[in-house]
Amino acid sequence: MKFLISEHEKETLEVKHLQKILDENFWLFGEQFRLFSSTEGALKNVLIKYAKEVLEIKDPELESSPNGEVDLFLTKTESIGEGIQKNIIVEIKRASKLLAEGKEYNQINDYRKKILEQNICNGENQYWEFYLIGKNYDKGINELIQNAKQHGEKDKGLSFSINDGRVKIYVRKWSDILEVEWGTKMKYLKERLQIQAKKEKATPQEITEDLIK
């Protein structure tokens, strides 16, 4: 993926390449999560399905009809006390797009607002993390991250935190995820298994198909 994003920045697309890869490699966002919805799932339908299958609500009702489509919806339940429900909403942007506060950030923040409008998503045991991921971001997003540094996790791009940390927004760079976080974790495996990144002149589609295999 590092090679795909750095060497094929302009040709690599969100849905056709990046999202297909992450559908099979969503472990990048945390252990033990399961992929609940992907590939442009309509937010309204995803929340109703979430209420039925995860929260076990037979006939769920939404307080509003949220529009929009989510790229990835990950979820897991931890058996602590009455059970902690952790959810991650991921919005993926192609590497050639500079993330802007007035556009891409507003989009992920709008998803947060629409989800929290629903009573079924506001339990004391529910945690929501929203990830906006791209190659780089503008000055406005950088200022949001700087202003949120009192909450910690500045190195992870935390830009917003409410409800005692149960709801957070992160703006992540591909380099932070693939190099800083997983680059270190994978170093041992690379040394032991002598894994070499493929550098041949392959197209983004060929690389994507190879990673999916």
TINU-657302 format. One record per residue: x negated, y, z negated of N, C-alpha, C in turn; residue number from 0. Coordinates in Angstrom, 3 decimals, always signed. Each point is the difference from the previous one (the first is absolute). Layout:
% residues N
X  Y  Z  X  Y  Z  X  Y  Z  NUM $
...
% end
This chain:
% residues 213
-0.816  -1.204  +0.000  +0.816  +1.204  +0.000  -0.852  +1.258  +0.000  0 $
-1.136  -0.055  -0.698  -0.911  +1.157  +0.007  -0.466  +0.304  +1.422  1 $
-0.340  -1.050  +0.722  -0.457  +0.145  +1.378  +1.137  +0.525  +0.880  2 $
+1.196  -0.500  -0.216  +1.166  +0.408  +0.775  +0.287  +1.491  -0.182  3 $
-0.086  +0.474  -1.241  +0.322  +1.387  -0.305  -1.111  +0.963  +0.409  4 $
-1.249  -0.419  -0.176  -1.113  +0.901  +0.308  -0.357  +0.023  +1.480  5 $
-0.013  -1.179  +0.642  -0.436  -0.085  +1.392  +1.146  +0.166  +1.000  6 $
+1.230  -0.252  -0.441  +1.155  +0.105  +0.903  +1.040  +0.955  -0.585  7 $
-0.467  +1.099  -0.547  +0.882  +0.930  -0.704  +1.186  +0.452  +0.852  8 $
-0.256  +0.408  +1.231  +1.063  +0.549  +0.843  +0.921  -1.070  +0.564  9 $
-0.531  -1.216  +0.207  +0.803  -1.053  +0.615  +0.810  -0.810  -1.012  10 $
-0.422  +0.032  -1.256  +0.662  -0.813  -1.017  +1.314  +0.651  -0.434  11 $
+1.101  -0.746  +0.107  +1.333  +0.529  -0.283  +0.533  -0.530  -1.327  12 $
+0.984  +0.717  -0.554  +0.548  -0.343  -1.308  +0.733  -1.341  +0.011  13 $
+1.044  -0.089  +0.800  +0.861  -1.188  -0.017  -0.618  -1.155  +0.773  14 $
-0.530  +0.286  +1.171  -0.509  -1.045  +0.877  -1.226  -0.703  -0.554  15 $
-0.840  +0.718  -0.770  -1.243  -0.586  -0.504  -0.067  -0.021  -1.536  16 $
-0.065  +1.178  -0.627  -0.237  +0.067  -1.441  +1.070  -0.708  -0.822  17 $
+1.269  +0.249  +0.334  +1.049  -0.608  -0.800  +0.046  -1.510  +0.168  18 $
-0.266  -0.499  +1.193  -0.024  -1.442  +0.216  -1.079  -0.655  -0.852  19 $
-1.144  +0.667  -0.101  -1.103  -0.542  -0.803  +0.369  -0.002  -1.483  20 $
+0.579  +1.113  -0.466  +0.333  +0.118  -1.418  +1.162  -0.904  -0.399  21 $
+0.868  -0.340  +0.943  +1.065  -0.962  -0.290  -0.572  -1.332  -0.473  22 $
-1.194  -0.336  +0.496  -0.644  -1.263  -0.354  -1.076  +0.181  -1.077  23 $
-0.337  +1.248  -0.298  -1.089  +0.274  -0.959  +0.411  +1.052  -1.032  24 $
+1.234  -0.093  -0.489  +0.501  +0.993  -0.951  -0.649  -0.136  -1.372  25 $
-0.803  -1.039  -0.217  -0.761  -0.153  -1.250  -0.941  +1.182  -0.232  26 $
-0.272  +0.760  +1.063  -0.848  +1.193  -0.149  +0.575  +0.993  -0.995  27 $
+1.307  -0.061  -0.235  +0.649  +0.966  -0.887  +0.229  -0.535  -1.406  28 $
-0.425  -1.206  -0.266  +0.135  -0.528  -1.352  +0.276  -1.482  -0.009  29 $
-0.438  -0.648  -1.050  +0.179  -1.441  -0.120  +1.427  -0.352  -0.428  30 $
+0.460  -1.131  +0.471  +1.268  -0.608  -0.394  +1.236  +0.746  +0.508  31 $
-0.182  +1.024  +0.818  +1.158  +0.640  +0.614  +0.491  -0.878  +1.140  32 $
+1.281  +0.069  +0.282  +0.532  -0.688  +1.175  +0.551  +1.040  +0.964  33 $
-0.091  -0.306  +1.267  +0.494  +0.902  +1.028  +1.512  -0.138  +0.068  34 $
+0.709  +1.047  -0.395  +1.455  -0.063  -0.043  +0.620  +0.476  +1.313  35 $
-0.599  +1.016  +0.596  +0.514  +0.511  +1.264  -1.127  +0.668  +0.757  36 $
+0.067  -0.077  +1.332  -1.035  +0.636  +0.814  +0.561  +0.321  +1.379  37 $
-0.871  +0.564  +0.835  +0.313  +0.298  +1.392  +1.233  +0.885  +0.127  38 $
-0.153  +1.201  -0.519  +1.034  +1.014  +0.171  +1.363  -0.449  -0.532  39 $
+0.042  -0.468  -1.232  +1.275  -0.390  -0.597  +0.812  +1.215  -0.412  40 $
+1.274  +0.050  +0.385  +0.870  +1.119  -0.357  +0.122  +0.082  -1.523  41 $
-0.244  +1.183  -0.564  -0.074  +0.164  -1.449  +1.288  -0.439  -0.698  42 $
+1.138  +0.378  +0.539  +1.277  -0.366  -0.624  +0.138  -1.518  -0.096  43 $
-0.259  -0.689  +1.085  +0.132  -1.466  +0.019  -1.015  -0.665  -0.912  44 $
-1.215  +0.553  -0.048  -1.047  -0.560  -0.845  +0.380  +0.099  -1.472  45 $
+0.571  +1.147  -0.412  +0.373  +0.188  -1.404  +1.154  -0.917  -0.411  46 $
+0.954  -0.206  +0.894  +1.107  -0.911  -0.301  -0.522  -1.431  -0.134  47 $
-0.881  -0.389  +0.908  -0.600  -1.332  -0.068  -0.815  -0.158  -1.276  48 $
-0.744  +1.037  -0.383  -0.802  -0.002  -1.228  +0.898  -0.197  -1.221  49 $
+1.127  +0.708  -0.034  +0.924  -0.105  -1.132  +0.566  -1.418  -0.118  50 $
+0.317  -0.618  +1.139  +0.582  -1.335  -0.011  -1.016  -1.069  -0.365  51 $
-1.158  +0.037  +0.659  -0.957  -1.093  -0.124  -0.958  +0.132  -1.176  52 $
-0.380  +1.219  -0.325  -0.967  +0.205  -1.084  +0.698  +0.332  -1.315  53 $
+0.949  +0.935  +0.051  +0.696  +0.409  -1.223  +1.188  -0.911  -0.309  54 $
+0.370  -0.846  +0.956  +1.098  -0.958  -0.152  +1.324  +0.687  -0.298  55 $
+0.262  +1.088  +0.718  +1.288  +0.699  -0.068  +0.866  -0.522  +1.134  56 $
+1.147  -0.546  -0.320  +0.818  -0.678  +0.998  +0.521  +0.951  +1.076  57 $
+0.617  +1.085  -0.403  +0.563  +0.969  +0.949  -0.557  +1.396  -0.291  58 $
-1.237  +0.257  +0.381  -0.617  +1.292  -0.324  +0.608  +1.156  +0.795  59 $
+0.040  +1.149  -0.651  +0.471  +1.215  +0.653  -1.059  +1.078  -0.138  60 $
-0.177  +0.762  +1.067  -0.957  +1.099  -0.017  +0.727  +1.318  -0.230  61 $
-0.672  +0.922  -0.694  +0.598  +1.308  -0.279  -0.034  +0.903  +1.236  62 $
-0.862  -0.335  +0.960  -0.087  +0.763  +1.245  -0.358  -0.964  +1.114  63 $
-0.029  +0.490  +1.219  -0.362  -0.831  +1.155  -1.334  +0.479  +0.546  64 $
-1.099  -0.451  -0.605  -1.322  +0.499  +0.407  -0.370  -0.440  +1.414  65 $
-0.454  +0.959  +0.795  -0.485  -0.357  +1.334  -1.520  -0.117  -0.033  66 $
-0.576  -0.411  +1.080  -1.442  -0.197  +0.051  -0.333  -1.480  +0.041  67 $
-1.238  -0.300  +0.385  -0.459  -1.380  +0.113  -1.343  -0.154  -0.691  68 $
-0.157  -1.049  -0.785  -1.250  -0.209  -0.731  -0.884  -0.990  +0.761  69 $
-1.315  +0.224  -0.069  -0.949  -0.893  +0.665  -0.176  -1.300  -0.776  70 $
-0.309  +0.126  -1.293  -0.188  -1.184  -0.854  +0.669  +0.225  -1.351  71 $
+0.663  -1.022  -0.507  +0.605  +0.033  -1.330  -0.513  -1.243  -0.713  72 $
-0.828  +0.213  -1.042  -0.551  -1.107  -0.774  +0.610  +0.014  -1.395  73 $
+0.159  -1.159  -0.586  +0.593  -0.059  -1.324  -0.551  -1.175  -0.794  74 $
+0.011  +0.120  -1.313  -0.330  -1.119  -0.891  +0.613  +0.260  -1.368  75 $
+0.270  -1.071  -0.722  +0.545  +0.096  -1.349  -0.996  -0.610  -0.976  76 $
-0.362  +0.767  -1.018  -0.927  -0.491  -1.018  +0.782  -0.418  -1.231  77 $
-0.316  -1.154  -0.532  +0.736  -0.535  -1.152  -0.520  +0.585  -1.302  78 $
+0.213  +1.302  -0.159  -0.373  +0.703  -1.234  +1.277  +0.565  -0.608  79 $
+0.314  -0.387  -1.232  +1.246  +0.440  -0.612  +1.189  -0.503  +0.796  80 $
+0.856  +0.934  +0.462  +1.161  -0.366  +0.791  -0.340  -0.105  +1.481  81 $
-1.269  +0.169  +0.336  -0.415  -0.094  +1.397  -0.205  +1.364  +0.620  82 $
-1.208  +0.260  +0.462  -0.311  +1.272  +0.656  +0.072  -0.195  +1.506  83 $
+0.773  +0.832  +0.646  +0.174  -0.067  +1.450  -0.882  +1.060  +0.658  84 $
-0.990  -0.446  +0.771  -0.913  +0.931  +0.673  +0.240  -0.043  +1.508  85 $
+0.114  +1.180  +0.581  +0.293  +0.113  +1.423  -0.956  +0.981  +0.669  86 $
-0.378  -0.316  +1.222  -0.880  +0.874  +0.776  +0.620  +0.257  +1.368  87 $
+0.138  +1.267  +0.350  +0.450  +0.409  +1.327  -1.223  +0.548  +0.730  88 $
-0.311  -0.543  +1.176  -1.195  +0.404  +0.746  +0.404  +0.642  +1.326  89 $
-0.528  +1.181  +0.248  +0.187  +0.681  +1.280  -1.363  +0.073  +0.686  90 $
-0.104  -0.620  +1.166  -1.271  -0.121  +0.712  -0.061  +1.002  +1.143  91 $
-1.137  +0.668  +0.139  -0.211  +0.915  +1.114  -1.275  -0.374  +0.744  92 $
+0.040  +0.115  +1.302  -1.152  -0.358  +0.816  -1.197  +0.871  -0.357  93 $
-1.195  -0.524  +0.243  -1.236  +0.654  -0.434  -0.217  +1.370  +0.650  94 $
+0.517  +0.197  +1.198  -0.221  +1.268  +0.703  +0.884  +1.126  -0.520  95 $
+0.957  -0.310  -0.886  +0.918  +1.012  -0.521  -0.505  +0.573  -1.322  96 $
-0.138  +1.311  -0.067  -0.362  +0.673  -1.251  +1.265  +0.152  -0.840  97 $
-0.008  -0.552  -1.209  +1.173  +0.083  -0.863  +0.199  +1.434  -0.472  98 $
+1.223  +0.511  +0.153  +0.298  +1.390  -0.360  +1.035  +0.058  -1.108  99 $
-0.171  +0.956  -0.915  +0.938  +0.144  -1.113  +1.414  +0.288  +0.509  100 $
+0.119  +0.844  +1.024  +1.312  +0.410  +0.483  +0.703  -1.006  +0.882  101 $
-0.640  -1.096  +0.334  +0.622  -0.992  +0.876  -0.062  -1.402  -0.600  102 $
-1.160  -0.659  +0.082  -0.110  -1.383  -0.477  +0.235  -0.117  -1.504  103 $
-0.533  +0.956  -0.776  +0.194  -0.069  -1.451  +1.465  +0.238  -0.359  104 $
+0.631  +0.949  +0.693  +1.419  +0.237  -0.247  +0.833  -1.245  +0.290  105 $
-0.430  -0.781  +0.985  +0.712  -1.223  +0.358  -0.032  -1.015  -1.142  106 $
-1.179  -0.261  -0.566  -0.096  -0.984  -1.079  +0.667  +0.527  -1.269  107 $
-0.061  +1.301  -0.234  +0.650  +0.597  -1.169  +1.520  -0.047  +0.154  108 $
+0.476  +0.119  +1.228  +1.431  -0.103  +0.270  +0.493  -1.415  -0.285  109 $
-0.814  -1.013  +0.343  +0.356  -1.384  -0.331  +0.128  -0.155  -1.516  110 $
-0.936  +0.596  -0.718  +0.052  -0.074  -1.475  +1.324  +0.569  -0.512  111 $
+0.375  +1.168  +0.483  +1.229  +0.651  -0.468  +1.229  -0.836  +0.320  112 $
+0.038  -0.545  +1.212  +1.161  -0.791  +0.417  +0.137  -1.279  -0.811  113 $
-1.119  -0.619  -0.329  +0.039  -1.229  -0.790  +0.424  +0.283  -1.434  114 $
-0.526  +1.070  -0.582  +0.319  +0.319  -1.391  +1.408  +0.562  -0.168  115 $
+0.642  +0.360  +1.107  +1.410  +0.407  -0.059  +0.900  -1.170  -0.360  116 $
-0.477  -1.203  +0.234  +0.807  -1.200  -0.212  -0.149  -0.491  -1.447  117 $
+1.111  -0.204  -0.671  -0.034  -0.471  -1.381  -0.695  -1.353  -0.138  118 $
+0.124  -0.841  +1.025  -0.610  -1.328  -0.067  -1.525  +0.067  -0.002  119 $
-0.566  +1.164  +0.336  -1.456  +0.144  +0.086  -0.582  +0.782  -1.169  120 $
+0.794  +0.240  -1.028  -0.449  +0.862  -1.091  -0.076  -0.695  -1.352  121 $
-0.173  -1.297  +0.005  -0.097  -0.721  -1.265  -1.279  +0.329  -0.755  122 $
+0.049  -0.128  -1.305  -1.171  +0.281  -0.838  -1.144  -0.961  +0.284  123 $
+0.320  -1.147  +0.569  -1.030  -1.006  +0.285  -0.454  +0.033  +1.461  124 $
+0.460  +1.000  +0.757  -0.353  +0.089  +1.416  -1.114  +1.015  +0.227  125 $
-0.996  -0.420  +0.749  -1.127  +0.861  +0.363  -0.047  +0.111  +1.525  126 $
-0.200  +1.226  +0.483  -0.051  +0.250  +1.439  -1.282  +0.726  +0.372  127 $
-0.719  -0.555  +0.955  -1.187  +0.660  +0.543  +0.214  +0.201  +1.496  128 $
-0.299  +1.198  +0.463  +0.159  +0.342  +1.408  -1.374  +0.317  +0.581  129 $
-0.386  -0.722  +1.044  -1.319  +0.177  +0.618  +0.152  +0.604  +1.390  130 $
-0.700  +1.097  +0.238  -0.140  +0.570  +1.335  -1.448  -0.226  +0.407  131 $
-0.211  -0.702  +1.116  -1.358  -0.408  +0.366  -0.370  +0.501  +1.387  132 $
-1.166  +0.637  +0.099  -0.531  +0.479  +1.272  -1.507  +0.154  -0.102  133 $
-0.606  +0.522  +1.044  -1.455  +0.146  -0.013  -0.451  +1.203  -0.817  134 $
+0.772  +1.077  +0.052  -0.354  +1.206  -0.746  +1.246  +0.851  -0.211  135 $
-0.102  +1.004  -0.892  +1.158  +0.857  -0.272  -0.414  +1.460  -0.061  136 $
+1.005  +0.880  +0.040  -0.261  +1.437  +0.090  -0.209  +0.639  -1.374  137 $
-0.222  +1.299  +0.003  -0.294  +0.749  -1.222  +1.171  -0.054  -0.981  138 $
+1.225  +0.036  +0.528  +1.178  -0.020  -0.870  +0.080  -1.270  -0.823  139 $
-0.247  -1.152  +0.618  +0.026  -1.266  -0.731  -1.157  -0.066  -0.984  140 $
-1.154  +0.496  +0.400  -1.152  +0.019  -0.901  +0.315  +0.798  -1.262  141 $
+0.726  +1.109  +0.156  +0.367  +0.824  -1.161  +0.973  -0.742  -0.911  142 $
+0.912  -0.771  +0.587  +0.934  -0.793  -0.805  -0.750  -1.029  -0.844  143 $
-1.000  -0.623  +0.600  -0.809  -0.985  -0.726  -0.796  +0.672  -1.112  144 $
-0.549  +1.173  +0.287  -0.757  +0.738  -1.013  +0.908  +0.409  -1.161  145 $
+1.229  +0.428  +0.322  +0.937  +0.440  -1.039  +0.503  -1.160  -0.858  146 $
-0.072  -1.224  +0.518  +0.494  -1.170  -0.731  -1.110  -0.736  -0.743  147 $
-1.205  +0.578  -0.006  -1.139  -0.725  -0.578  +0.127  -0.235  -1.500  148 $
+0.875  +0.775  -0.684  +0.189  -0.218  -1.438  +0.642  -1.343  -0.286  149 $
+0.621  -0.602  +1.021  +0.615  -1.324  -0.164  -1.005  -1.128  +0.232  150 $
-1.224  +0.359  +0.378  -0.999  -1.011  +0.329  +0.202  -0.516  +1.410  151 $
-0.772  -0.997  +0.392  +0.108  -0.656  +1.299  -0.235  +0.949  +1.178  152 $
-0.753  +1.035  -0.218  -0.331  +0.905  +1.093  -0.732  -0.728  +1.119  153 $
-0.841  -0.970  -0.397  -0.762  -0.759  +0.989  +0.900  -0.868  +0.881  154 $
+1.230  -0.260  -0.457  +0.949  -0.770  +0.798  +0.960  +0.894  +0.769  155 $
-0.189  +1.320  -0.108  +0.851  +0.923  +0.744  +1.351  +0.254  -0.635  156 $
+0.101  -0.131  -1.333  +1.271  +0.281  -0.666  +0.360  +1.474  +0.173  157 $
+1.197  +0.258  +0.507  +0.412  +1.382  +0.250  +1.254  +0.391  -0.764  158 $
+0.663  -0.984  -0.626  +1.284  +0.273  -0.658  +0.279  -1.108  -1.004  159 $
+0.471  +0.372  -1.193  +0.321  -0.986  -1.027  +1.088  +0.547  -0.918  160 $
+1.100  -0.763  -0.137  +1.083  +0.396  -0.902  +0.483  -1.228  -0.773  161 $
+0.948  +0.239  -0.897  +0.623  -1.072  -0.789  -1.040  -0.843  -0.731  162 $
-0.906  +0.683  -0.670  -1.054  -0.678  -0.775  -0.821  -0.951  +0.851  163 $
-0.229  +0.392  +1.244  -0.837  -0.799  +0.889  +0.717  -1.135  +0.698  164 $
+1.321  -0.078  -0.152  +0.736  -1.081  +0.666  +0.237  +0.287  +1.484  165 $
-0.167  +1.252  +0.400  +0.175  +0.383  +1.408  -1.217  +0.803  +0.434  166 $
-0.699  -0.480  +1.021  -1.220  +0.661  +0.457  -0.066  +0.035  +1.523  167 $
-0.678  +1.043  +0.494  -0.302  +0.089  +1.426  -1.514  +0.052  +0.152  168 $
-0.524  -0.833  +0.897  -1.428  -0.007  +0.308  -0.186  +0.329  +1.482  169 $
-1.018  +0.801  +0.285  -0.416  +0.211  +1.385  -1.366  -0.651  +0.136  170 $
-0.061  -1.055  +0.800  -1.201  -0.811  +0.085  -0.666  +0.165  +1.365  171 $
-1.316  -0.011  -0.010  -0.769  -0.049  +1.242  -0.324  -1.460  +0.304  172 $
+0.022  -0.344  +1.278  -0.370  -1.363  +0.380  -1.387  -0.365  -0.527  173 $
-0.910  +0.966  +0.018  -1.367  -0.266  -0.455  -0.039  -0.355  -1.482  174 $
+0.864  +0.645  -0.808  +0.032  -0.291  -1.438  +0.475  -1.421  -0.264  175 $
+0.994  -0.442  +0.750  +0.551  -1.340  -0.196  -0.956  -1.075  +0.506  176 $
-0.493  +0.180  +1.224  -0.778  -1.052  +0.653  -1.465  -0.022  -0.420  177 $
-0.551  +1.165  -0.361  -1.420  +0.054  -0.331  -0.258  +0.125  -1.490  178 $
+0.638  +0.978  -0.640  -0.259  +0.241  -1.422  +0.568  -1.128  -0.853  179 $
+1.289  -0.339  +0.183  +0.628  -1.025  -0.829  -0.397  -1.409  +0.425  180 $
+0.380  -0.364  +1.233  -0.211  -1.372  +0.423  -1.409  -0.265  +0.498  181 $
-0.708  +1.048  +0.395  -1.378  -0.194  +0.431  -0.850  -0.567  -1.112  182 $
+0.196  +0.522  -1.208  -0.743  -0.481  -1.165  +0.461  -1.397  -0.396  183 $
+1.316  -0.216  -0.012  +0.546  -1.290  -0.417  -0.381  -1.117  +0.958  184 $
-0.125  +0.344  +1.271  -0.300  -1.016  +1.003  -1.502  -0.229  +0.195  185 $
-0.820  +0.808  -0.649  -1.444  -0.110  +0.193  -0.507  -1.400  -0.341  186 $
+0.487  -0.558  -1.097  -0.435  -1.331  -0.430  +0.359  -1.043  +1.063  187 $
+1.242  +0.080  +0.498  +0.433  -0.967  +1.010  -0.818  +0.127  +1.279  188 $
-0.286  +1.231  +0.378  -0.783  +0.218  +1.216  -1.389  -0.612  -0.137  189 $
-0.597  +0.177  -1.188  -1.335  -0.536  -0.217  +0.015  -1.521  -0.055  190 $
+0.994  -0.571  -0.675  +0.063  -1.445  -0.165  +0.417  -0.719  +1.282  191 $
+0.940  +0.567  +0.699  +0.535  -0.663  +1.187  -0.588  +0.549  +1.296  192 $
-0.852  +1.025  -0.147  -0.654  +0.620  +1.148  +1.022  +0.440  +1.046  193 $
+1.059  +0.664  -0.525  +1.039  +0.508  +0.899  -0.539  +1.217  +0.742  194 $
+0.124  -0.015  +1.293  -0.467  +1.117  +0.813  +1.189  +0.623  +0.731  195 $
+0.106  +1.327  -0.087  +1.055  +0.703  +0.725  -0.259  -0.126  +1.495  196 $
+1.040  -0.263  +0.755  -0.140  -0.157  +1.438  -0.190  +1.368  +0.666  197 $
-1.073  +0.131  +0.749  -0.334  +1.277  +0.619  +0.127  -0.021  +1.518  198 $
+0.480  -1.105  +0.553  +0.090  -0.071  +1.453  +1.035  +1.002  +0.511  199 $
-0.085  +0.297  +1.283  +0.897  +0.985  +0.589  +1.371  -0.628  +0.247  200 $
+0.805  -0.032  -1.038  +1.349  -0.540  +0.091  +1.005  +1.145  -0.051  201 $
+1.177  -0.219  +0.546  +1.047  +1.015  -0.033  +0.699  -0.041  -1.353  202 $
+0.703  +1.085  -0.395  +0.758  -0.027  -1.254  +0.991  -1.159  -0.065  203 $
+0.609  -0.352  +1.135  +0.956  -1.104  +0.020  -0.694  -1.328  -0.280  204 $
-1.187  -0.208  +0.574  -0.744  -1.233  -0.235  -0.451  -0.112  -1.439  205 $
-0.448  +1.112  -0.567  -0.426  +0.007  -1.403  +1.179  -0.291  -0.918  206 $
+1.145  +0.633  +0.306  +1.211  -0.221  -0.797  +0.415  -1.456  +0.017  207 $
+0.045  -0.600  +1.182  +0.392  -1.402  +0.118  -0.969  -0.917  -0.731  208 $
-1.289  +0.344  +0.013  -0.990  -0.804  -0.692  +0.171  +0.070  -1.506  209 $
+0.303  +1.205  -0.520  +0.192  +0.176  -1.438  +1.266  -0.690  -0.475  210 $
+1.035  +0.014  +0.827  +1.245  -0.664  -0.368  -0.189  -1.509  -0.097  211 $
-0.822  -0.558  +0.906  -0.301  -1.439  -0.048  -0.634  -0.377  -1.328  212 $
% end
